[in-house]
Each structure stands twice: as C-alpha cells, then as structure tokens.
Amino acid sequence: MGRTYFTEEQQSELQKNPYIQNVSPKSITYTKEFKEKFEEEYRAGKPPSQILTDMGIDHRILGKKRKSGLVSRMKLYEYVRRGVKTPEKITLGVHLQKDSPILKKIERLEQKIAYLNQENEFLKKIFRWTIRQHGNTSETTQQIQTHQ
C-alpha cells in the first residue's frame, strides 16, 4: 500500500485549525501547543482519536498510520523535551527492519565494545599481577611503559 495523500479540500480544512502549522499533500506539521496538549491528554489516558476530535481535527482524515505515527512522535517529543536520551525502540522517522544494515552495524559495534572492555579488564589484571610480583617501584613502571 502506498502513501495516502491529502486532497485540496482536506488540506484547506486542516489548515483552518489553529493547532496545525502547515499542511502539504503528503504531510502535516503541528504547533508546539498541539504537541504539548496532545501529550498531556494522551498521558492522562485519553485515546488519540478523542484528543484529535476535541482539538477540532477530524481523525478520519489522518488515517490509522498517521495517528499511530503521531503517538510515536509525541512519545519522542516527551523524551526530547525532558532531555532524556531517546530509547532504542523509538527512532527519528527511521523504520528499521530486523535485518537492517544499520541494526547489523550497531550490533557489530556493540560486540566490538564488549570485546575491548574484556581486553581492558584482562590488561588491568596483568598489570596488577606484575606490580604484585615485582613490587610497585618506579623501575617496574618504567619497564612496563617501555613495552607498550
């Protein structure tokens, strides 16, 4: 299924709403006030369709995908507004599939980080063992540094 476009009539109807900043055939941009009010009411347990209706927006024009996308963006907006690092499952407009090259690269990098952390711990243990065996003298430290 392809993208659903707004008709000229739908665009003009949506543009009249004070909570809507801009409307194009493909997208809709909401005001900051809309985002804050939507988030507040959504957190209070109100369903998205009811919130949109209360704000004067016909939720049927938006459709299910736009409504669910709106909820996702509102959750992201909440995290960004509070200065919290975004959770892994919420992405900025990027829909990642299970076998996505981006996810594979992230997984490889996470494995590399884990490996390097293990390597660092191993080297710390060797260093501590060396200090215990030879004592903590400046000569031992100098020998260790020359081998690096």
DAHU-V591827 format. One record per residue. N is the residue number from 0. RES is the residue in one letter. PHI is phi in whole degrees, 0 to 359 (999 if undefined). Layout:
# DAHU-V591827
n = <N N>
res = <RES RES>
phi = <PHI PHI>
This chain:
# DAHU-V591827
n = <0 1 2 3 4 5 6 7 8 9 10 11 12 13 14 15 16 17 18 19 20 21 22 23 24 25 26 27 28 29 30 31 32 33 34 35 36 37 38 39 40 41 42 43 44 45 46 47 48 49 50 51 52 53 54 55 56 57 58 59 60 61 62 63 64 65 66 67 68 69 70 71 72 73 74 75 76 77 78 79 80 81 82 83 84 85 86 87 88 89 90 91 92 93 94 95 96 97 98 99 100 101 102 103 104 105 106 107 108 109 110 111 112 113 114 115 116 117 118 119 120 121 122 123 124 125 126 127 128 129 130 131 132 133 134 135 136 137 138 139 140 141 142 143 144 145 146 147>
res = <M G R T Y F T E E Q Q S E L Q K N P Y I Q N V S P K S I T Y T K E F K E K F E E E Y R A G K P P S Q I L T D M G I D H R I L G K K R K S G L V S R M K L Y E Y V R R G V K T P E K I T L G V H L Q K D S P I L K K I E R L E Q K I A Y L N Q E N E F L K K I F R W T I R Q H G N T S E T T Q Q I Q T H Q>
phi = <999 270 288 266 261 279 284 300 295 297 299 293 296 294 297 290 286 293 273 251 276 206 225 235 302 259 218 221 243 262 282 297 299 299 300 294 292 300 300 300 288 294 294 281 103 282 289 305 300 292 299 299 298 298 268 83 246 285 294 290 294 289 86 295 296 292 295 292 295 296 297 298 293 294 296 296 303 298 296 296 298 274 75 268 298 294 293 300 283 259 239 276 72 255 263 268 271 304 259 297 300 294 295 296 295 299 298 298 294 296 295 295 299 298 297 295 296 297 298 298 298 298 295 297 296 298 298 297 298 298 297 296 288 251 83 269 252 294 295 296 298 295 298 297 293 289 275 281>
